[in-house]
Amino acid sequence: MLLFTCAVALMQLVGIDPMGSYDVTSGYMKGRMILNNSILNNPNALGHTVVPAIPLVYYLCIWKRPVFVKIPSFFLILLPAFTVFNTQSKGSYLAGSFTLLVGGLYKRHWVLQLAVLFFVSGAGIFLIKKLPRMDEFDKDEGGIQGRETAFAFGYYLVTERNPYKGVGYKNYYDVMNEELGFGIATHGSYNEVGSTLGQIGMCIYFGILYLNVRVLLIAKVSTVQQERILRLLVILILSFCVSACVIDWAFNATFFYLAAASSVFHRLMYQQQVEIAVEAHEDKLRIEHEHRVSTASYNVHEGANLESDQEETEVRVRYWNKIRWYDCLIAFLLVKISLRLWEFAIEIDF
């Protein structure tokens, strides 16, 4: 679906424009590509939406695939890459770079990880700065000034005015209009959650994101297909978390889809561990049974308890499936860390 979205967006460049996107792109957006529908009608929304497709195509069609599948798949990567390039969205460039970096280094040897990080700290940053509009990355630029104003007002709401409960769902704009005489968008999902739902809402929001990541980190996969799905989910969640810093999609369906997909994957992996444990227990009972028969010490009563022993083992599988106090503590610490980073983002000069 992401590739289809990219294709429809790019068709405006060759005169095929069923949504009337080109007039907006070449007019009001001054050459920054949009897709003229309800949710992708600005460059940032389009860029942040399709940028995860680059690593997704890699893991779906290139990673551990036959060579005749890999070769044409490299051309598919060009669709989202060229779309993001034409949006000229600085946030999309940064989110895509971070996602590609983490996705590429995931489960790699630590020597390779250090080498890539060393390269990125030099040549990588130099190349990113050569992308369109990245030379405008300073606090005097209008877009960044708008975000700074939105972040500063949101920080005031979440730390001073309504620190615990916030100003209420979708009340940010009205409250800002009342206090400052004008209203703008929150320009960030975490800003939206914190200012409207307070630190309690942030704790729940970060808690859900943390649980999504945790169930993937502890997952015990046994097939290439499971590993592929695991990596796809990691990419989607990381991309969402990074893009959420600079785009308003806190309560979009994507957030709930990711939580649902992670939950389903966790339950499947848990059930797999149950089946492995039961199989291991049955093998153990069979070996004990054969040993007892061979030593003439087996009795009928012990054989009758085999099924009950198996059922008892099924509920004793060692696999995390319950929220503990330390999980709540981690969610609380994530809120405190995010507030410190929030303050740093407002005060830093660049």
C-alpha positions in Angstrom: 0.0 0.0 0.0 2.9 2.4 0.7 4.4 1.6 -2.6 1.1 2.2 -4.3 0.9 5.5 -2.5 4.3 6.5 -3.7 3.4 5.5 -7.3 0.2 7.6 -7.3 2.2 10.6 -5.8 5.0 10.3 -8.4 2.6 10.0 -11.4 1.9 13.7 -11.1 5.4 14.4 -12.4 4.5 12.7 -15.7 1.1 14.3 -16.2 -1.0 11.5 -14.6 -2.7 13.3 -11.8 -6.1 11.8 -10.7 -6.2 13.7 -7.4 -5.1 17.1 -8.7 -1.9 17.0 -6.6 0.4 18.8 -9.1 -1.4 22.2 -8.8 -0.9 22.2 -5.1 2.7 20.9 -5.3 3.8 23.4 -7.9 1.7 26.2 -6.4 1.1 26.7 -2.7 3.8 24.1 -1.7 6.5 25.6 -3.9 7.6 22.3 -5.4 7.3 20.2 -2.3 5.4 17.1 -3.3 2.0 16.2 -1.7 -0.7 13.7 -2.4 -4.0 15.6 -2.5 -6.2 13.5 -0.1 -7.3 14.0 3.5 -4.2 12.7 5.3 -1.2 13.2 2.9 -2.0 16.7 1.7 1.2 18.2 3.1 4.8 17.3 2.4 5.7 16.3 5.9 2.7 13.9 6.2 3.6 12.2 2.9 7.3 12.0 3.6 6.9 10.5 7.1 4.3 8.1 5.9 6.2 6.5 3.1 9.8 6.7 4.4 9.4 3.3 6.3 8.8 1.6 3.0 12.5 1.8 2.2 13.6 -0.7 4.9 10.3 -2.6 4.6 11.1 -3.4 1.0 14.5 -4.5 2.0 13.3 -7.0 4.7 10.3 -8.2 2.6 12.0 -8.6 -0.8 15.8 -8.5 -0.4 16.8 -9.9 3.0 17.5 -13.7 2.7 15.6 -13.9 -0.6 16.7 -15.6 -3.9 18.8 -13.4 -6.2 16.1 -13.3 -8.9 13.8 -11.6 -6.3 16.5 -9.3 -4.9 17.4 -7.7 -8.2 14.0 -6.2 -9.2 13.3 -5.4 -5.6 16.2 -2.8 -5.6 14.2 -0.9 -8.1 11.1 -0.9 -5.8 13.2 1.0 -3.2 13.5 3.9 -5.7 9.7 4.6 -5.4 9.7 5.6 -1.7 13.2 7.1 -1.9 12.3 9.4 -4.8 9.0 10.3 -3.1 10.7 11.3 0.1 13.3 13.3 -1.8 10.6 15.3 -3.6 8.7 16.1 -0.4 11.9 18.0 0.8 10.8 17.2 4.3 13.7 17.7 6.7 11.9 15.6 9.4 11.4 12.8 6.9 15.1 12.8 6.0 16.2 12.5 9.6 13.5 9.9 10.5 14.4 7.9 7.5 18.2 8.1 8.2 17.7 7.0 11.8 15.4 4.1 10.8 17.7 2.9 8.1 20.7 3.1 10.5 19.0 1.1 13.3 17.4 -1.3 10.9 20.7 -1.9 9.1 22.6 -2.4 12.4 20.0 -4.6 14.1 21.6 -7.9 15.2 24.8 -7.1 13.4 28.3 -7.8 14.8 29.4 -5.0 17.1 32.5 -4.3 15.0 30.3 -3.6 12.0 28.0 -1.4 14.2 31.0 0.7 15.4 32.4 1.0 11.9 29.0 2.2 10.5 28.5 4.6 13.3 31.9 6.1 12.8 31.1 6.6 9.1 27.7 8.1 9.8 29.2 10.6 12.3 31.3 12.0 9.5 30.4 11.3 5.9 26.8 10.4 6.7 26.0 13.8 8.3 27.8 15.6 5.4 25.6 13.8 2.8 22.4 14.5 4.8 23.2 18.2 4.7 23.3 18.1 0.9 19.6 17.1 0.7 17.1 19.8 -0.3 16.3 22.4 2.4 18.7 20.9 4.9 20.8 24.0 4.6 17.9 25.9 6.2 18.2 23.8 9.4 18.5 26.7 11.9 16.3 28.5 14.4 15.7 31.5 12.1 13.8 29.3 9.6 10.1 29.9 9.8 9.0 26.2 10.1 11.4 25.6 13.0 10.3 28.8 14.8 6.7 27.6 14.6 7.7 24.2 16.1 9.7 26.0 18.8 6.6 28.1 19.7 4.3 25.0 19.8 6.8 23.0 21.8 7.4 25.8 24.3 3.6 26.3 24.9 3.1 22.5 25.2 5.9 22.3 27.7 4.3 25.1 29.7 1.0 23.2 29.8 2.5 19.8 30.8 4.8 21.2 33.5 3.0 24.2 34.9 -0.7 24.8 34.0 -2.1 21.2 33.8 0.9 18.9 34.6 -1.1 15.7 35.3 -4.3 15.7 33.3 -3.5 18.2 30.6 -6.0 20.6 29.0 -8.2 17.8 27.5 -8.3 16.0 24.2 -8.1 18.3 21.2 -8.2 21.4 23.3 -4.6 22.5 22.6 -5.5 24.9 19.8 -8.3 26.7 21.7 -6.3 27.1 24.9 -3.3 28.5 23.0 -5.7 30.9 21.2 -7.1 32.1 24.6 -3.7 32.6 26.2 -1.5 33.8 23.3 -4.1 35.3 20.9 -3.3 32.8 18.1 -3.3 29.1 17.7 -1.1 26.7 15.7 -0.8 22.9 15.5 1.2 21.0 18.1 3.8 20.0 15.5 4.6 16.8 17.4 2.8 13.7 18.7 4.5 13.8 22.1 3.6 17.5 22.4 0.0 16.7 21.6 -0.2 13.8 24.1 1.5 15.8 26.9 -0.3 19.0 26.5 -3.8 17.4 26.1 -3.6 14.4 28.4 -0.9 15.5 30.8 1.9 13.4 32.3 -0.5 10.6 33.2 -1.5 10.3 29.5 2.2 10.5 28.5 3.0 7.6 30.9 0.3 5.5 29.3 1.3 6.4 25.8 5.0 5.8 26.4 4.1 2.6 28.3 2.3 1.2 25.2 5.3 2.1 22.9 7.7 0.5 25.4 5.7 -2.7 25.6 5.6 -2.9 21.8 9.4 -2.8 21.8 9.8 -5.1 24.7 7.7 -7.9 23.3 9.9 -7.8 20.2 13.2 -7.8 22.0 12.3 -10.8 24.1 10.7 -12.7 21.2 12.2 -16.2 20.5 11.9 -16.8 16.8 12.6 -20.1 15.2 12.1 -19.5 11.5 13.2 -17.0 8.8 9.6 -15.9 8.3 9.2 -15.1 12.1 12.5 -13.2 12.0 11.3 -11.3 9.0 8.1 -10.3 10.7 10.0 -9.3 13.8 12.3 -7.0 11.8 9.4 -5.4 10.0 7.6 -4.6 13.3 10.8 -3.2 14.7 11.2 -0.9 11.7 7.6 0.3 11.8 7.7 1.0 15.5 11.0 2.8 15.4 9.9 4.9 12.4 6.7 5.8 14.2 8.5 6.8 17.4 11.0 9.1 15.5 8.5 10.7 13.2 6.2 11.3 16.2 8.7 13.9 17.5 7.9 16.3 14.6 4.5 15.3 13.2 0.9 15.3 14.6 -0.3 11.7 14.5 -0.5 10.8 18.1 -3.9 9.3 17.9 -3.9 8.1 14.3 -4.9 4.5 13.6 -1.2 3.7 13.0 -0.5 3.8 16.8 -3.2 1.3 17.6 -2.4 -0.9 14.6 1.2 -1.2 15.8 0.1 -2.1 19.3 -2.3 -4.7 18.0 0.3 -6.2 15.6 2.9 -6.4 18.4 0.4 -8.0 20.7 -0.6 -10.7 18.2 3.1 -11.4 17.5 3.8 -11.8 21.2 0.9 -14.2 21.7 2.0 -16.3 18.8 5.6 -16.5 20.1 4.3 -17.3 23.6 2.1 -20.1 22.2 5.1 -21.5 20.3 7.1 -21.6 23.6 4.3 -23.4 25.2 4.3 -26.0 22.5 8.1 -26.4 22.7 7.8 -26.9 26.5 5.1 -29.4 26.2 7.0 -31.4 23.5 10.1 -31.3 25.7 8.1 -32.5 28.7 6.6 -35.4 26.7 10.1 -36.4 25.5 11.3 -36.4 29.1 8.3 -38.5 30.3 8.9 -41.0 27.4 12.5 -41.4 28.3 11.6 -41.9 32.0 9.0 -44.4 31.0 11.4 -46.4 28.8 13.9 -46.3 31.6 11.4 -47.6 34.1 10.2 -50.3 31.9 13.8 -51.4 31.2 14.5 -51.5 34.9 11.2 -53.1 35.7 10.3 -50.3 38.1 7.5 -48.7 36.1 3.9 -48.9 37.6 0.5 -48.2 36.2 -0.2 -45.3 38.6 2.7 -43.2 37.4 1.7 -43.7 33.8 -1.8 -42.5 34.5 -0.4 -39.2 35.8 1.4 -38.3 32.5 -1.5 -36.1 31.1 -1.9 -34.2 34.3 1.9 -33.6 34.5 1.8 -32.2 30.9 -1.1 -29.8 31.8 0.8 -28.6 34.8 3.9 -27.9 32.6 1.8 -25.8 30.2 1.1 -23.2 32.8 4.7 -23.0 34.0 6.4 -21.8 30.8 8.9 -19.1 31.5 7.9 -16.3 29.2 7.1 -12.7 30.0 3.4 -12.1 29.7 2.4 -9.8 32.6 3.1 -6.2 33.3 5.3 -5.8 36.4 6.1 -2.9 38.7 9.4 -2.3 36.9 7.6 -1.9 33.6 5.5 0.9 35.1 8.7 2.4 36.5 10.3 2.4 33.0 7.2 4.1 31.5 7.5 6.8 34.3 11.2 7.3 33.6 10.5 7.6 29.9 8.2 10.5 30.7 10.8 12.2 32.8 13.5 11.7 30.1 11.2 13.0 27.4 10.5 16.1 29.5 14.2 16.8 29.9 14.8 16.3 26.1 11.7 18.5 25.5 13.2 21.3 27.5 16.6 20.9 25.8 15.0 21.1 22.3 13.4 24.4 23.2 16.5 26.0 24.7 19.2 24.7 22.3 20.6 27.1 19.7 21.7 26.0 16.3 
